[in-house]
Amino acid sequence: MLLLSLLVACVVFVIAVSGCAARVALSNSDKQRRADAVKVLKLVWGTTGLAGLVLAVVKLHESGVF
């Protein structure tokens, strides 16, 4: 149950950070702030995607596929 709560908290955090960064990237008139917001989006979704890929490979390994 604790692991599920931690997972939910991480998902909520990723959604909140992504939403804030997307809002800044889309609506801010300062070029540097928009560029920084895009960097944050790349970082958040890159690490999230990498973690998902690692989790999928581990699960496939545990099930005997790899």
N, C-alpha and C positions, 0 to 999 in steps of 0.2 A: 504494500500500500504506500509505503514511503517512496519507493522508486517511481510509482505512478504520479505521486504528488510532485516529485522533483521534475519529472518529464513534462507535466502540465505547466509548471512554473517556467521551465526553459522555453517551451513553445510560446507562452504568453510574452516572455521577454523578447524573443526573436520577432514576434509580430509587432510589439510596441516599438522596438528600435527601428525596424524596417519601415513602419508607418511614419515615424518622425523623420527619418532620413529621406524617405520618398517625398514627404511634404516639403521639406527644405529644398530638395533637388528640383522639384517642379515649380515651386512658387517664389523662390528667392531671386532677387534681381542681381545680387552680388555673384560674380563668376567664380570667385575662389570658394565661397561657401557652397555653391552648387557642386563644384568639383569635389570638395570634401565630403559632401553628402553622398555622392556617387561612390566614393571610395569606401564609405561606411557600408553602403548597400552591398558592394562587391565583397567586402570582408565578411559581413554577416551571412550572406547567402553562400559564399564560397566555403566557409567553415561548416555551415549547416549541411551543405551538399556533400562535403568530404566526410563528415561524421555519419551521414546516412549511408554513403557508399561503404565505409568501413563496417558499419553495423550489418549491412546486407551481406558482405563477404564473410563476416564472422558467423552469421546465421546459416549461410549456405555451407560453410565449412563444418559447423556443428551437425547439420543434417546429412552430411556425407557427400555432398555434391562435389566439393573440392577436396 
